[in-house]
């Protein structure tokens, strides 16, 4: 995995909730979530399952996608996941 790739990703937690994030090393980040070493939010909700990822050329674009997703309601997030766009 190249370090110049920037990912916006969404995982589904054990309790059915979603967590969205940004990384430049997706495999490492998902492993960290599942080892309880990722975000505080996911630590008690493992295992997590990767359900969406997008690759961006810049960190800024990936983080903008993350921010936009996090502004959605749960219902809107579910609709977005079904459609595949923000």
N, CA, C and O atoms as a printed pandas DataFrame, in Angstrom:
     atom_number atom_name residue_name chain_id  residue_number  x_coord  y_coord  z_coord
0              1         N          UNK        A               1    0.842   -1.178    0.000
1              2        CA          UNK        A               1    0.000    0.000    0.000
2              3         C          UNK        A               1    0.889    1.244    0.000
3              4         O          UNK        A               1    1.767    1.381    0.852
4              5         N          UNK        A               2    0.670    2.113   -0.915
5              6        CA          UNK        A               2    1.478    3.319   -1.024
6              7         C          UNK        A               2    1.050    4.346    0.016
7              8         O          UNK        A               2   -0.137    4.496    0.305
8              9         N          UNK        A               3    2.018    5.042    0.566
9             10        CA          UNK        A               3    1.735    6.042    1.591
10            11         C          UNK        A               3    1.129    7.314    1.011
11            12         O          UNK        A               3    0.624    8.152    1.758
12            13         N          UNK        A               4    1.172    7.470   -0.322
13            14        CA          UNK        A               4    0.574    8.668   -0.909
14            15         C          UNK        A               4   -0.896    8.450   -1.252
15            16         O          UNK        A               4   -1.524    9.307   -1.873
16            17         N          UNK        A               5   -1.443    7.313   -0.851
17            18        CA          UNK        A               5   -2.880    7.088   -0.989
18            19         C          UNK        A               5   -3.537    7.478    0.327
19            20         O          UNK        A               5   -3.041    7.148    1.404
20            21         N          UNK        A               6   -4.636    8.169    0.227
21            22        CA          UNK        A               6   -5.351    8.628    1.413
22            23         C          UNK        A               6   -6.750    8.041    1.364
23            24         O          UNK        A               6   -7.458    8.181    0.367
24            25         N          UNK        A               7   -7.142    7.389    2.438
25            26        CA          UNK        A               7   -8.400    6.656    2.470
26            27         C          UNK        A               7   -9.413    7.293    3.410
27            28         O          UNK        A               7   -9.081    7.700    4.523
28            29         N          UNK        A               8  -10.632    7.369    2.948
29            30        CA          UNK        A               8  -11.794    7.589    3.805
30            31         C          UNK        A               8  -12.423    6.209    3.910
31            32         O          UNK        A               8  -12.644    5.545    2.897
32            33         N          UNK        A               9  -12.711    5.776    5.128
33            34        CA          UNK        A               9  -13.263    4.438    5.299
34            35         C          UNK        A               9  -14.395    4.448    6.317
35            36         O          UNK        A               9  -14.490    5.336    7.164
36            37         N          UNK        A              10  -15.249    3.437    6.210
37            38        CA          UNK        A              10  -16.339    3.251    7.163
38            39         C          UNK        A              10  -16.291    1.801    7.618
39            40         O          UNK        A              10  -16.200    0.882    6.804
40            41         N          UNK        A              11  -16.354    1.610    8.932
41            42        CA          UNK        A              11  -16.452    0.265    9.490
42            43         C          UNK        A              11  -17.776    0.136   10.224
43            44         O          UNK        A              11  -18.326    1.111   10.736
44            45         N          UNK        A              12  -18.266   -1.080   10.262
45            46        CA          UNK        A              12  -19.457   -1.379   11.049
46            47         C          UNK        A              12  -18.976   -2.078   12.308
47            48         O          UNK        A              12  -18.245   -3.067   12.242
48            49         N          UNK        A              13  -19.389   -1.560   13.448
49            50        CA          UNK        A              13  -18.972   -2.109   14.730
50            51         C          UNK        A              13  -19.883   -3.261   15.150
51            52         O          UNK        A              13  -20.962   -3.460   14.591
52            53         N          UNK        A              14  -19.423   -4.007   16.143
53            54        CA          UNK        A              14  -20.172   -5.157   16.647
54            55         C          UNK        A              14  -21.592   -4.779   17.053
55            56         O          UNK        A              14  -22.514   -5.576   16.880
56            57         N          UNK        A              15  -21.781   -3.581   17.587
57            58        CA          UNK        A              15  -23.107   -3.161   18.048
58            59         C          UNK        A              15  -23.975   -2.594   16.922
59            60         O          UNK        A              15  -25.082   -2.119   17.177
60            61         N          UNK        A              16  -23.483   -2.639   15.681
61            62        CA          UNK        A              16  -24.255   -2.155   14.538
62            63         C          UNK        A              16  -24.027   -0.695   14.206
63            64         O          UNK        A              16  -24.551   -0.201   13.207
64            65         N          UNK        A              17  -23.258    0.003   15.020
65            66        CA          UNK        A              17  -22.978    1.413   14.742
66            67         C          UNK        A              17  -21.880    1.521   13.684
67            68         O          UNK        A              17  -21.171    0.556   13.394
68            69         N          UNK        A              18  -21.761    2.714   13.120
69            70        CA          UNK        A              18  -20.757    2.979   12.100
70            71         C          UNK        A              18  -19.662    3.869   12.672
71            72         O          UNK        A              18  -19.917    4.719   13.525
72            73         N          UNK        A              19  -18.450    3.663   12.196
73            74        CA          UNK        A              19  -17.348    4.557   12.524
74            75         C          UNK        A              19  -16.669    4.929   11.216
75            76         O          UNK        A              19  -16.333    4.056   10.415
76            77         N          UNK        A              20  -16.470    6.205   11.002
77            78        CA          UNK        A              20  -15.806    6.691    9.794
78            79         C          UNK        A              20  -14.468    7.298   10.179
79            80         O          UNK        A              20  -14.326    7.912   11.236
80            81         N          UNK        A              21  -13.495    7.116    9.305
81            82        CA          UNK        A              21  -12.186    7.661    9.600
82            83         C          UNK        A              21  -11.364    7.906    8.354
83            84         O          UNK        A              21  -11.800    7.670    7.227
84            85         N          UNK        A              22  -10.149    8.392    8.601
85            86        CA          UNK        A              22   -9.174    8.681    7.551
86            87         C          UNK        A              22   -7.886    7.945    7.900
87            88         O          UNK        A              22   -7.537    7.832    9.075
88            89         N          UNK        A              23   -7.186    7.450    6.903
89            90        CA          UNK        A              23   -5.864    6.860    7.113
90            91         C          UNK        A              23   -5.091    6.853    5.805
91            92         O          UNK        A              23   -5.663    7.021    4.728
92            93         N          UNK        A              24   -3.784    6.658    5.912
93            94        CA          UNK        A              24   -2.982    6.444    4.710
94            95         C          UNK        A              24   -2.452    5.010    4.673
95            96         O          UNK        A              24   -1.654    4.663    3.803
96            97         N          UNK        A              25   -2.901    4.173    5.623
97            98        CA          UNK        A              25   -2.535    2.753    5.659
98            99         C          UNK        A              25   -3.750    1.980    6.165
99           100         O          UNK        A              25   -3.886    1.733    7.363
100          101         N          UNK        A              26   -4.615    1.608    5.255
101          102        CA          UNK        A              26   -5.914    1.032    5.612
102          103         C          UNK        A              26   -5.792   -0.296    6.352
103          104         O          UNK        A              26   -6.477   -0.501    7.354
104          105         N          UNK        A              27   -4.945   -1.193    5.887
105          106        CA          UNK        A              27   -4.804   -2.495    6.549
106          107         C          UNK        A              27   -4.350   -2.335    7.994
107          108         O          UNK        A              27   -4.892   -2.977    8.894
108          109         N          UNK        A              28   -3.354   -1.479    8.216
109          110        CA          UNK        A              28   -2.851   -1.245    9.569
110          111         C          UNK        A              28   -3.934   -0.643   10.457
111          112         O          UNK        A              28   -4.075   -1.021   11.620
112          113         N          UNK        A              29   -4.690    0.284    9.907
113          114        CA          UNK        A              29   -5.720    0.971   10.691
114          115         C          UNK        A              29   -6.845    0.026   11.102
115          116         O          UNK        A              29   -7.291    0.063   12.249
116          117         N          UNK        A              30   -7.311   -0.818   10.184
117          118        CA          UNK        A              30   -8.373   -1.770   10.513
118          119         C          UNK        A              30   -7.865   -2.758   11.558
119          120         O          UNK        A              30   -8.590   -3.097   12.494
120          121         N          UNK        A              31   -6.625   -3.222   11.407
121          122        CA          UNK        A              31   -6.029   -4.128   12.395
122          123         C          UNK        A              31   -5.966   -3.449   13.761
123          124         O          UNK        A              31   -6.253   -4.078   14.780
124          125         N          UNK        A              32   -5.594   -2.179   13.786
125          126        CA          UNK        A              32   -5.526   -1.440   15.052
126          127         C          UNK        A              32   -6.902   -1.353   15.703
127          128         O          UNK        A              32   -7.026   -1.538   16.913
128          129         N          UNK        A              33   -7.932   -1.073   14.916
129          130        CA          UNK        A              33   -9.291   -1.036   15.467
130          131         C          UNK        A              33   -9.636   -2.381   16.099
131          132         O          UNK        A              33  -10.157   -2.427   17.213
132          133         N          UNK        A              34   -9.352   -3.464   15.403
133          134        CA          UNK        A              34   -9.724   -4.792   15.883
134          135         C          UNK        A              34   -8.874   -5.271   17.057
135          136         O          UNK        A              34   -9.273   -6.193   17.769
136          137         N          UNK        A              35   -7.716   -4.662   17.266
137          138        CA          UNK        A              35   -6.872   -4.992   18.413
138          139         C          UNK        A              35   -7.163   -4.091   19.609
139          140         O          UNK        A              35   -6.495   -4.181   20.638
140          141         N          UNK        A              36   -8.166   -3.219   19.467
141          142        CA          UNK        A              36   -8.501   -2.313   20.555
142          143         C          UNK        A              36   -7.535   -1.159   20.681
143          144         O          UNK        A              36   -7.507   -0.491   21.715
144          145         N          UNK        A              37   -6.741   -0.905   19.655
145          146        CA          UNK        A              37   -5.748    0.164   19.683
146          147         C          UNK        A              37   -6.104    1.306   18.745
147          148         O          UNK        A              37   -5.316    2.235   18.567
148          149         N          UNK        A              38   -7.282    1.243   18.148
149          150        CA          UNK        A              38   -7.711    2.287   17.220
150          151         C          UNK        A              38   -8.385    3.413   17.974
151          152         O          UNK        A              38   -7.997    3.747   19.093
152          153         N          UNK        A              39   -9.370    3.980   17.370
153          154        CA          UNK        A              39  -10.109    5.093   17.965
154          155         C          UNK        A              39  -10.801    4.657   19.255
155          156         O          UNK        A              39  -11.218    3.507   19.389
156          157         N          UNK        A              40  -10.915    5.568   20.178
157          158        CA          UNK        A              40  -11.575    5.286   21.451
158          159         C          UNK        A              40  -12.986    4.742   21.224
159          160         O          UNK        A              40  -13.438    3.859   21.953
160          161         N          UNK        A              41  -13.675    5.265   20.223
161          162        CA          UNK        A              41  -15.045    4.846   19.936
162          163         C          UNK        A              41  -15.131    3.360   19.626
163          164         O          UNK        A              41  -16.072    2.695   20.059
164          165         N          UNK        A              42  -14.171    2.829   18.888
165          166        CA          UNK        A              42  -14.254    1.427   18.458
166          167         C          UNK        A              42  -13.684    0.447   19.478
167          168         O          UNK        A              42  -13.885   -0.759   19.332
168          169         N          UNK        A              43  -12.997    0.908   20.482
169          170        CA          UNK        A              43  -12.320    0.004   21.427
170          171         C          UNK        A              43  -13.253   -0.981   22.097
171          172         O          UNK        A              43  -12.878   -2.141   22.273
172          173         N          UNK        A              44  -14.432   -0.579   22.473
173          174        CA          UNK        A              44  -15.378   -1.483   23.121
174          175         C          UNK        A              44  -16.383   -2.082   22.159
175          176         O          UNK        A              44  -17.345   -2.727   22.574
176          177         N          UNK        A              45  -16.161   -1.871   20.889
177          178        CA          UNK        A              45  -17.140   -2.315   19.887
178          179         C          UNK        A              45  -16.515   -3.255   18.850
179          180         O          UNK        A              45  -17.006   -3.356   17.726
180          181         N          UNK        A              46  -15.449   -3.930   19.224
181          182        CA          UNK        A              46  -14.786   -4.850   18.304
182          183         C          UNK        A              46  -15.516   -6.185   18.281
183          184         O          UNK        A              46  -16.186   -6.527   19.256
184          185         N          UNK        A              47  -15.409   -6.943   17.207
185          186        CA          UNK        A              47  -14.630   -6.629   16.013
186          187         C          UNK        A              47  -15.363   -5.645   15.110
187          188         O          UNK        A              47  -16.586   -5.519   15.166
188          189         N          UNK        A              48  -14.601   -4.962   14.289
189          190        CA          UNK        A              48  -15.186   -4.068   13.293
190          191         C          UNK        A              48  -14.998   -4.692   11.918
191          192         O          UNK        A              48  -14.063   -5.457   11.682
192          193         N          UNK        A              49  -15.914   -4.343   11.015
193          194        CA          UNK        A              49  -15.875   -4.869    9.648
194          195         C          UNK        A              49  -15.819   -3.700    8.672
195          196         O          UNK        A              49  -16.658   -2.801    8.728
196          197         N          UNK        A              50  -14.849   -3.709    7.794
197          198        CA          UNK        A              50  -14.738   -2.666    6.775
198          199         C          UNK        A              50  -15.888   -2.820    5.790
199          200         O          UNK        A              50  -16.044   -3.869    5.165
200          201         N          UNK        A              51  -16.695   -1.765    5.653
201          202        CA          UNK        A              51  -17.830   -1.847    4.736
202          203         C          UNK        A              51  -17.734   -0.846    3.585
203          204         O          UNK        A              51  -18.492   -0.934    2.619
204          205         N          UNK        A              52  -16.804    0.104    3.689
205          206        CA          UNK        A              52  -16.651    1.079    2.602
206          207         C          UNK        A              52  -15.264    1.699    2.670
207          208         O          UNK        A              52  -14.721    1.929    3.751
208          209         N          UNK        A              53  -14.701    1.966    1.493
209          210        CA          UNK        A              53  -13.436    2.712    1.418
210          211         C          UNK        A              53  -13.394    3.480    0.113
211          212         O          UNK        A              53  -13.898    3.031   -0.917
212          213         N          UNK        A              54  -12.785    4.636    0.182
213          214        CA          UNK        A              54  -12.551    5.458   -1.006
214          215         C          UNK        A              54  -11.114    5.939   -0.952
215          216         O          UNK        A              54  -10.603    6.273    0.117
216          217         N          UNK        A              55  -10.468    5.974   -2.099
217          218        CA          UNK        A              55   -9.091    6.451   -2.182
218          219         C          UNK        A              55   -9.097    7.865   -2.753
219          220         O          UNK        A              55   -9.787    8.157   -3.730
220          221         N          UNK        A              56   -8.312    8.736   -2.121
221          222        CA          UNK        A              56   -8.186   10.126   -2.562
222          223         C          UNK        A              56   -6.718   10.450   -2.792
223          224         O          UNK        A              56   -5.830    9.819   -2.217
224          225         N          UNK        A              57   -6.478   11.434   -3.635
225          226        CA          UNK        A              57   -5.107   11.846   -3.934
226          227         C          UNK        A              57   -4.494   12.679   -2.820
227          228         O          UNK        A              57   -3.274   12.713   -2.666
228          229         N          UNK        A              58   -5.343   13.355   -2.038
229          230        CA          UNK        A              58   -4.812   14.199   -0.974
230          231         C          UNK        A              58   -5.497   13.891    0.354
231          232         O          UNK        A              58   -6.628   13.408    0.400
232          233         N          UNK        A              59   -4.781   14.184    1.416
233          234        CA          UNK        A              59   -5.328   14.020    2.758
234          235         C          UNK        A              59   -6.543   14.924    2.946
235          236         O          UNK        A              59   -7.530   14.523    3.562
236          237         N          UNK        A              60   -6.472   16.117    2.426
237          238        CA          UNK        A              60   -7.567   17.077    2.564
238          239         C          UNK        A              60   -8.866   16.533    1.989
239          240         O          UNK        A              60   -9.912   16.621    2.632
240          241         N          UNK        A              61   -8.811   15.974    0.788
241          242        CA          UNK        A              61  -10.025   15.432    0.165
242          243         C          UNK        A              61  -10.593   14.264    0.962
243          244         O          UNK        A              61  -11.808   14.157    1.124
244          245         N          UNK        A              62   -9.729   13.394    1.456
245          246        CA          UNK        A              62  -10.187   12.256    2.250
246          247         C          UNK        A              62  -10.840   12.727    3.547
247          248         O          UNK        A              62  -11.873   12.198    3.956
248          249         N          UNK        A              63  -10.242   13.708    4.182
249          250        CA          UNK        A              63  -10.790   14.215    5.441
250          251         C          UNK        A              63  -12.089   14.985    5.216
251          252         O          UNK        A              63  -12.958   14.991    6.088
252          253         N          UNK        A              64  -12.233   15.630    4.071
253          254        CA          UNK        A              64  -13.495   16.298    3.748
254          255         C          UNK        A              64  -14.608   15.273    3.572
255          256         O          UNK        A              64  -15.735   15.506    4.008
256          257         N          UNK        A              65  -14.306   14.141    2.941
257          258        CA          UNK        A              65  -15.301   13.076    2.777
258          259         C          UNK        A              65  -15.701   12.512    4.138
259          260         O          UNK        A              65  -16.877   12.243    4.382
260          261         N          UNK        A              66  -14.718   12.334    5.021
261          262        CA          UNK        A              66  -14.993   11.851    6.379
262          263         C          UNK        A              66  -15.907   12.833    7.117
263          264         O          UNK        A              66  -16.896   12.426    7.726
264          265         N          UNK        A              67  -15.580   14.103    7.064
265          266        CA          UNK        A              67  -16.379   15.125    7.741
266          267         C          UNK        A              67  -17.811   15.130    7.218
267          268         O          UNK        A              67  -18.765   15.177    7.995
268          269         N          UNK        A              68  -17.952   15.081    5.907
269          270        CA          UNK        A              68  -19.278   15.103    5.288
270          271         C          UNK        A              68  -20.110   13.904    5.744
271          272         O          UNK        A              68  -21.294   14.047    6.050
272          273         N          UNK        A              69  -19.494   12.732    5.788
273          274        CA          UNK        A              69  -20.192   11.522    6.231
274          275         C          UNK        A              69  -20.626   11.654    7.691
275          276         O          UNK        A              69  -21.738   11.266    8.050
276          277         N          UNK        A              70  -19.754   12.195    8.523
277          278        CA          UNK        A              70  -20.051   12.308    9.954
278          279         C          UNK        A              70  -21.166   13.310   10.244
279          280         O          UNK        A              70  -21.750   13.280   11.327
280          281         N          UNK        A              71  -21.469   14.191    9.303
281          282        CA          UNK        A              71  -22.554   15.154    9.492
282          283         C          UNK        A              71  -23.926   14.544    9.214
283          284         O          UNK        A              71  -24.948   15.139    9.554
284          285         N          UNK        A              72  -23.955   13.373    8.605
285          286        CA          UNK        A              72  -25.220   12.723    8.259
286          287         C          UNK        A              72  -25.864   12.067    9.476
287          288         O          UNK        A              72  -25.177   11.665   10.415
288          289         N          UNK        A              73  -27.190   11.964    9.448
289          290        CA          UNK        A              73  -27.897   11.207   10.486
290          291         C          UNK        A              73  -27.687    9.719   10.213
291          292         O          UNK        A              73  -27.214    9.350    9.138
292          293         N          UNK        A              74  -28.033    8.869   11.170
293          294        CA          UNK        A              74  -27.883    7.427   10.965
294          295         C          UNK        A              74  -28.688    6.966    9.747
295          296         O          UNK        A              74  -28.210    6.168    8.941
296          297         N          UNK        A              75  -29.906    7.476    9.625
297          298        CA          UNK        A              75  -30.750    7.092    8.492
298          299         C          UNK        A              75  -30.093    7.515    7.175
299          300         O          UNK        A              75  -30.075    6.749    6.211
300          301         N          UNK        A              76  -29.558    8.728    7.141
301          302        CA          UNK        A              76  -28.881    9.209    5.935
302          303         C          UNK        A              76  -27.636    8.368    5.632
303          304         O          UNK        A              76  -27.333    8.094    4.471
304          305         N          UNK        A              77  -26.916    7.962    6.690
305          306        CA          UNK        A              77  -25.740    7.111    6.498
306          307         C          UNK        A              77  -26.141    5.776    5.890
307          308         O          UNK        A              77  -25.460    5.269    4.998
308          309         N          UNK        A              78  -27.235    5.207    6.361
309          310        CA          UNK        A              78  -27.707    3.934    5.821
310          311         C          UNK        A              78  -28.104    4.086    4.357
311          312         O          UNK        A              78  -27.801    3.219    3.538
312          313         N          UNK        A              79  -28.777    5.179    4.027
313          314        CA          UNK        A              79  -29.158    5.430    2.636
314          315         C          UNK        A              79  -27.908    5.632    1.778
315          316         O          UNK        A              79  -27.840    5.138    0.652
316          317         N          UNK        A              80  -26.929    6.351    2.303
317          318        CA          UNK        A              80  -25.684    6.582    1.589
318          319         C          UNK        A              80  -24.963    5.268    1.324
319          320         O          UNK        A              80  -24.446    5.045    0.229
320          321         N          UNK        A              81  -24.930    4.396    2.334
321          322        CA          UNK        A              81  -24.259    3.106    2.172
322          323         C          UNK        A              81  -24.946    2.286    1.081
323          324         O          UNK        A              81  -24.280    1.575    0.327
324          325         N          UNK        A              82  -26.261    2.379    0.994
325          326        CA          UNK        A              82  -27.005    1.638   -0.030
326          327         C          UNK        A              82  -26.740    2.213   -1.427
327          328         O          UNK        A              82  -26.645    1.468   -2.402
328          329         N          UNK        A              83  -26.621    3.554   -1.515
329          330        CA          UNK        A              83  -26.390    4.224   -2.805
330          331         C          UNK        A              83  -24.923    4.267   -3.186
331          332         O          UNK        A              83  -24.560    4.099   -4.350
332          333         N          UNK        A              84  -24.090    4.494   -2.188
333          334        CA          UNK        A              84  -22.658    4.556   -2.457
334          335         C          UNK        A              84  -22.121    5.936   -2.767
335          336         O          UNK        A              84  -21.057    6.058   -3.374
336          337         N          UNK        A              85  -22.835    6.992   -2.361
337          338        CA          UNK        A              85  -22.269    8.329   -2.549
338          339         C          UNK        A              85  -22.693    9.250   -1.421
339          340         O          UNK        A              85  -23.709    9.035   -0.760
340          341         N          UNK        A              86  -21.882   10.288   -1.219
341          342        CA          UNK        A              86  -22.190   11.259   -0.158
342          343         C          UNK        A              86  -23.000   12.382   -0.767
343          344         O          UNK        A              86  -23.378   13.321   -0.067
